[in-house]
């Protein structure tokens, strides 16, 4: 996995640093995942493309590198670019062009931005370099290299960069500069200052003296500052052990995803998007299950649909999820019935049960919070990218308990209108099955409170050199921890994530300006989001002064409202609650003030849930004080339920609609200075999506049946059962008995299934096994994975192919050339000769050509590490080399160079097959009855 995720390296750097000499971007980096080197080489041989499935569990869906199709510059590790395989890969990198319809303007071909803002220099009409891009980049971890750019533009190819990888967190100091270059910083600051001229300014103050340069930042420099709201762990050794464990874990999110969110938030700052941020007050271990996650995600989708339809602008969906555990407390201790105990601070610190053992801070809870956050985000990614968020499903997002409510009826009416619009698009020939219509972008956020945990998940991005807190895409600093000289501000000023600042009526305007300057010294749009929480009356009095102070300082921020925290009251029964009318009043005051000030109301931040709770009073389905105890499930602060959340979304959507229909003067947000000119570039996001993502799935052997059963779920759409531990499963050589438990389990799940087949397999038994696992003969359901050695392959495989063909069954044939070629080296280590692996692959292709069937894939045990486990290959590994880097704890694997070499050999076979006659090139046809 890479920390990198898909943004240009240098938009305006000097030549040789990832940019062209004229300042335009032409250099990108790509992640090092070896699977993509291999698939790129295969795609070069067979233009139908290839499917990549990796055995270990990992990120799923369309998260992959920008670009299997971009075909330009896959950087390989140092150990992979040497030798014939590396030279052949470099040749492909520089030679394969983009399809004609995807070629971009010569000066801007490396990236598909929608807009660039170009300032003119004061004494010249010549534009300076581009300083900001607001181009949407569909999710995740993707980049291309400057090889592709050079191939299109005809320029020279620069030296290949090192592949992105995790860099060790050395305790060294770095300059506390965020993401923008100094040249951009000055231009952006000037832009913001000029923009304030369109609104009546307050009296200007005397110019302030130039502030001293900030101190150097390090990942642990916060420890020298005063840290509030942190627990006192009784056992320092346990704490250190837990933090080291988390430091060794993979990141939960990736740097490029955070950069993409920052770009979207920059749009919100300029009035081109609206931020919807919502989720639990505090996540808990007890309420962690898939249904709760799904229901909250579903309500956010509904609200997003309502806001998008009303505002006619993109809605940025950010969850208070996958990490929102810790909570600040006003008192360090809690007293009940005369007993004084430490306050509950969140499930990642201590327990909420009122007893001494539960309230002691436990470092192991951080590890459990990490695993729950990772699992939550994994499910959210699946929902967002796997079709659940498709616009065609807009009518199916209604929760059962909102069906017969006023808000349910209003939503159903809107959903039908969306359906009609989609029907018109389809009739007009616009495809609705494109990923942009069948998926959505979704990010996570939480309060940056437990600094040791945040530090343990901070990684240095090898693309930009910046540090990112990889526990969430966006972080915010709270009301109780935003001291200018405090530890939390010190930590956050050095990480490059988008940041939020919670602001109450107690915030001094000048302190807010200073805090923004500390956290965003380069004034980068999208970096800072101001989250106001002060109640409706204070909002009308205090917010205008904050807006004017920020405007007059020339700072660019996104303004959103949190109408929850300023409206908490205690009910007669003693429970905390929030009146819906007070929440609504604060939202209305927020919009009114921004209209009055000529600024932009950029979003809303809510504590909400998809469950049918009774925690906030009011709403159209009136919840009274007497109803609170019915379904009061929160263990922290009260949340809006689904019906109340949807009602609020309709009210906000109406405000957005009215704003959209007003005159251009009232409708405009704070504009950029007149010197800034905006222009459009490149193809639309619809087209660029194909070149910026790839599909990637996971698989493993179905062996531990209790575990597989525990992760099996019934799909609410089809009613079928799926083993949700992986996309694809296979049954092994030792567990494929026709009457065995593994076959019994697999015949009932709807995943694609593989069958490992050795030379011991009887053809009739194979036919029976396929009939058990695929009685309806559904194409794509069964993959036959042959593993039998080259000699047995030529003798045994033809009989299996004929038996399956004669039974009329449709299967996918692939080869596993690893397991049939394991030998013991003289030193006693297991190994696999590369020549034997290659011989089995060639035999596999030869037999299928002879039988008129199709060799459709390869199944390898491989790694991206520079190991010496399999002997042979062009960079010859000998028996004597095995012990050098023999890292496997099971069977020997191909290293990167050997994998790439094998990919080129297979690609050549695919190329030859593609050029043969149509008879030899045809695959096994469907039976005559089809």
Beta strands, then each sheet from edge to edge (+ up, - down):
strand 1: 53-54
strand 2: 115-118
strand 3: 132-133
strand 4: 273-279
strand 5: 314-320
strand 6: 333-336
strand 7: 339-342
strand 8: 443-447
strand 9: 458-460
strand 10: 467-469
strand 11: 474-477
strand 12: 498-503
strand 13: 528-532
strand 14: 558-561
strand 15: 568-570
strand 16: 576-578
strand 17: 603-607
strand 18: 677-680
strand 19: 697-701
strand 20: 712-714
strand 21: 721-723
strand 22: 728-731
strand 23: 752-757
strand 24: 782-786
strand 25: 812-815
strand 26: 822-824
strand 27: 830-832
sheet 1: 1+ 19+ 22+ 23+ 24+ 25+
sheet 2: 3+ 2- 18+
sheet 3: 14+ 13+ 12+ 11+ 8+ 5+ 4+ 17+
sheet 4: 6+ 7-
sheet 5: 9+ 10-
sheet 6: 15+ 16-
sheet 7: 20+ 21-
sheet 8: 26+ 27-
end
